């Protein structure tokens, strides 16, 4: 059992949870809780090691047995150390270090999400979760968007990271992907035409900007059009996670009616 806060595994977890730079250099990230570990196992993700404490429930213990059979290093730590590592109010007694894995992007995607300047982890995680639910084929992360593998984004994504290809890239690279795939690039904008009156059945890259600043200049320069969500009353806007989710499901609605 690990009892020292100076243990190298615990030091690595703290570093990975703290900074995107550390995650990139180590080519690894941290997930916490039974649900996310289950999602990673079901997606056959590569684990470096797993830590647990005696508070872990039976559902979590069953995951440990499967991980051990796969040759993953599993080690117990004290509850006090688990609480010191956890970013949640009620730790579930399970934490794991996983390696970055790039899921393949289909050669000619027809539905891509671009979260632009999204800095709130909850909003970004919500967008990823909705992307997984609506069949988005890739999420392209431009500069100025928060780190997609930060702990809060992972929790909000509820396993979407393991099901949707995600790439961090420059606007030049994003432009190249959209051009090769023949995608129209639509920016969510409150002054754009209503989504109900926009044909979203064509191959599409959907840009969702931040609530505070909207889409970046780079996104607007690439865009072939704008799109909005009609709203009643005096409501000016929705948060980015909700707005993006509404638009993604409108894409599904239109395409399912073909």
VEXSE-662590 format. One record per residue (C-alpha): x, y, z. Coordinates in steps of 0.001 Angstrom, whole numbers, padded with zeros to 6 digits, always signed. Layout:
XYZ
...
//
This chain:
+000000+000000+000000
+001194+003506-000809
+001255+005669+002313
+003787+008378+001467
+002680+011609-000232
+006148+011694-001834
+005540+008491-003790
+006522+009000-007487
+003096+007883-008729
+001372+010493-006580
+003800+013180-007714
+003060+012303-011332
-000701+012475-010768
-000441+015891-009138
+001654+017184-012026
-000700+015782-014675
-003768+017198-012957
-002176+020594-012557
-000849+021680-015942
-001455+021014-019625
+002305+021311-020228
+002960+018376-017909
+000316+016287-019655
+001822+016963-023078
+005368+016207-021947
+004341+012969-020227
+001922+012009-023018
-000571+011115-020285
-003583+012364-018361
-005607+011476-015261
-009159+010194-014907
-010973+009893-011614
-013989+007832-010612
-015600+004545-011560
-017573+005825-014557
-014583+007288-016396
-012415+004248-015698
-015211+002032-017042
-015453+004146-020187
-011703+003909-020718
-011739+000133-020206
-014666-000324-022598
-012809+001724-025217
-009672-000400-024749
-007659+002654-023750
-004073+002195-022606
-003545+002505-018833
-000233+003258-017149
-001397+002480-013629
-004438+002618-011361
-004705+003594-007689
-007594+002785-005364
-008492+002929-001687
-010640+000782+000582
-013739+002950+000039
-014049+001724-003580
-017449+000138-004260
-018090-003306-005766
-018623-001877-009242
-015171-000303-009090
-013559-003445-007668
-014846-005462-010615
-013011-003043-012905
-009798-003601-010955
-009963-007348-011553
-010325-006835-015301
-007442-004359-015343
-005175-006750-013466
-005954-009472-015991
-004876-007058-018732
-001553-006559-016991
-002245-003051-015704
-000414-002098-012511
-003003-001657-009736
-002020-000410-006290
-003843+000538-003104
-003334+003855-001338
-004691+005274+001905
-008013+007132+001904
-006311+010273+003154
-003931+010277+000201
-006778+009666-002241
-008624+012653-000806
-005503+014788-001185
-005323+013849-004878
-009009+014152-005688
-010588+017280-007147
-014102+016143-006173
-015899+016671-002860
-016697+012972-002520
-013899+010844-004009
-014961+007439-005322
-011714+005768-004342
-010390+005245-007866
-007919+007202-009986
-005935+006229-013084
-003200+007533-015355
-003885+006932-019048
-001800+007499-022153
-002887+009838-024926
-004328+007894-027820
-005459+009415-031113
-008642+007865-032409
-008635+007786-036220
-010581+010403-038173
-012535+009135-041161
-011006+010180-044478
-013945+012339-045555
-015805+013520-042454
-019128+015294-042969
-019736+016506-039407
-016996+018246-037421
-017166+020365-034258
-014763+023261-033618
-014993+024686-030063
-013390+028092-030523
-012012+030036-027532
-014061+027888-025134
-012312+028425-021812
-014890+027103-019383
-014143+023407-018702
-017798+022580-018073
-018872+024037-021406
-016124+022228-023291
-016951+018929-021623
-020641+019393-022421
-019825+020058-026078
-017742+016881-026239
-020494+014842-024623
-023067+016151-027108
-020621+015571-029963
-020404+011912-028994
-024188+011680-028739
-024802+013244-032153
-022241+011327-034161
-019708+014103-034671
-016765+012502-036469
-014023+014751-035098
-013550+017612-032659
-010827+020032-033738
-009422+022164-030931
-007943+025490-032132
-005585+027750-030156
-007083+029650-027202
-009469+026841-026265
-008838+025305-022836
-006938+022042-022586
-009347+019302-023563
-007755+016745-021214
-007947+018889-018080
-009636+017045-015172
-012776+019203-015148
-013258+018792-018902
-012870+015021-018574
-015479+014878-015814
-017952+016989-017780
-017336+014928-020927
-018455+011735-019155
-016388+009460-021381
-016757+011342-024673
-012957+011616-024888
-012799+007869-025460
-015371+007823-028269
-014732+010902-030426
-011474+011714-032265
-010023+014914-030769
-007168+016930-032235
-005463+020132-031132
-004316+022033-034206
-003668+025392-035815
-006239+027262-037874
-004164+026514-040961
-004462+022778-040316
-008190+023104-039582
-008679+024964-042849
-006857+022214-044736
-009027+019444-043237
-012231+021325-044005
-011101+022102-047548
-010127+018515-048357
-013413+017204-046974
-015458+019854-048781
-017069+021140-045589
-019110+024284-045239
-017937+026122-042104
-020769+027665-040107
-020162+029893-037094
-022766+030095-034335
-023725+033759-034143
-026834+035385-032675
-027105+037607-035772
-027000+034688-038199
-029960+033059-039982
-032065+030683-037833
-030797+027107-037722
-034276+025841-038677
-033962+027643-042021
-030366+026579-042738
-029597+023404-044667
-027416+021380-042322
-027546+018194-044364
-024493+019241-046358
-021019+018307-045027
-020465+020669-042125
-017897+022074-039698
-019723+023793-036842
-017855+026516-034927
-019029+027322-031402
-017423+030437-029911
-017201+031496-026289
-020017+033338-024533
-017793+036293-023709
-016020+036811-027020
-017859+034722-029572
-015928+033177-032439
-012383+034312-033141
-011370+036436-036127
-009646+033374-037601
-012876+031379-037458
-014900+034167-039040
-012401+034513-041865
-012732+030809-042670
-016504+030661-042280
-018794+030268-045241
-021792+031393-043194
-023383+031978-039794
-026149+030230-037895
-028285+031163-034893
-030790+029652-032476
-034157+031477-032391
-035090+032436-028826
-038220+033849-027263
-038458+036683-024751
-035559+038829-023635
-032940+036095-023475
-029845+037262-025320
-027856+034052-025457
-027317+030505-024220
-024117+029237-022727
-021735+027670-025226
-022376+024109-024076
-026141+024401-024466
-026008+026378-027728
-023613+023941-029328
-025701+020984-028189
-028888+022461-029650
-027188+023037-032996
-025614+019584-033110
-028953+017920-032461
-030544+020102-035140
-027996+018644-037568
-029109+015160-036520
-032779+016102-036850
-032351+017442-040374
-030245+014533-041542
-032593+011941-040082
-035473+013467-042087
-033737+013028-045434
//
